[in-house]
């Protein structure tokens, strides 16, 4: 059974940091690129960051470049998202995604709220 389980969300003040983690199981992790997406209330889901299957290539949305870092541990089947210098505009539900040429899997999401 495929599972993507996100953790690490919560409430943080502007300027603060959070680290999200996604634990994967039920599929061959190294055959999938991994990514984080987010969806704010009233907005469409958007790509935040992605990482290739062996970690050689990363991509970021312009809005998070220089503040967020995506990483993966292929031995532990996990992918992380380090988020620094958070702003209220980063408030959203963050979703973990696994993607290859013909399949995509999604986690249930974790809420990140940036507020004073």
Secondary structure, 3 states (H helix, E strand, C coil): CCEEEEECCEEECCCCCEEEEEEEECCCHHHCEEEEEEECCCCCCEEEEEECCCCCCEEECCCCCCCEEEEEECCCCEEEEEECCCCHHHCEEEEEEEECCCCEEECCCEEEEECC
